[in-house]
Amino acid sequence: MTTQEDSATTGLEMEDLRRTIAHVLDVDVEELTDDAAFVADLGIDSLLALEVVVVLEKKYGLRLEERDFPLITSLRTAHELLRGKLGPA
């Protein structure tokens, strides 16, 4: 299943997620590749990582567990986690 097909079934679009996270991290959308590691590649700190979590919770209307926070290490892992939480539309 492609990312586009995934977004059609969950309402979670990768490019929209990319724009949202890039805005929070204050990086160019082009800089936020699917696998760019937030900490190692983009140099974000724990406070900014927490801000990403808060924005994602508000945007998608869900509550992430504290145990989920370490799983959000890149755009791809954030997308996979949210897709699992949101389930089929």
C-alpha positions in Angstrom: 0.0 0.0 0.0 1.4 3.4 -0.9 1.5 6.4 1.3 -1.2 8.0 -0.8 -3.4 4.9 -0.3 -2.6 5.0 3.4 -3.8 8.6 3.7 -7.0 7.8 1.8 -7.9 5.2 4.4 -6.9 7.1 7.5 -7.2 10.8 6.7 -3.5 11.1 7.5 -1.6 12.7 4.7 2.2 12.4 4.8 2.7 15.8 3.1 0.3 17.6 5.5 2.1 15.9 8.4 5.5 17.0 6.9 4.3 20.6 6.7 3.0 20.5 10.3 6.1 19.1 11.8 8.4 21.3 9.7 6.5 24.3 11.0 6.9 23.2 14.6 10.6 22.4 14.1 11.1 25.7 12.2 12.8 23.8 9.3 12.2 23.9 5.5 9.7 21.3 4.3 12.4 20.1 1.9 14.8 19.5 4.8 12.3 17.2 6.6 12.8 14.0 4.6 10.9 10.9 5.5 13.8 9.5 7.4 15.6 12.6 8.7 16.2 11.9 12.4 14.8 14.7 14.5 17.6 14.7 17.0 20.6 13.5 15.0 19.9 15.2 11.7 17.9 18.2 12.7 19.3 18.8 16.1 16.0 19.3 18.0 16.0 19.1 21.8 13.5 17.4 24.1 11.4 20.5 24.6 10.9 20.9 20.9 10.1 17.2 20.6 7.4 17.6 23.2 6.0 20.5 21.3 5.7 18.2 18.2 3.8 15.7 20.4 1.4 18.4 21.6 0.7 19.8 18.1 0.1 16.3 16.8 -2.3 15.5 19.6 -4.3 18.7 18.9 -4.2 18.4 15.2 -5.4 14.8 15.1 -7.6 14.8 18.2 -5.8 12.0 20.0 -3.8 11.4 23.1 -0.3 9.9 22.8 1.0 7.9 25.7 4.3 8.9 27.2 5.7 5.5 26.1 5.0 6.6 22.5 7.2 9.7 22.7 10.5 7.9 22.0 9.0 6.3 18.9 8.6 9.7 17.2 12.1 10.0 15.8 11.4 10.9 12.2 8.6 11.9 9.9 8.1 8.3 8.9 7.9 7.0 12.5 5.5 9.8 13.4 3.3 8.9 10.4 3.4 5.2 11.3 2.5 5.8 14.9 -0.3 8.2 14.1 -1.7 5.8 11.4 -1.8 3.1 14.0 -3.5 5.3 16.6 -6.1 6.7 14.1 -6.9 3.4 12.4 -9.2 3.2 9.4 -11.3 6.3 8.7 
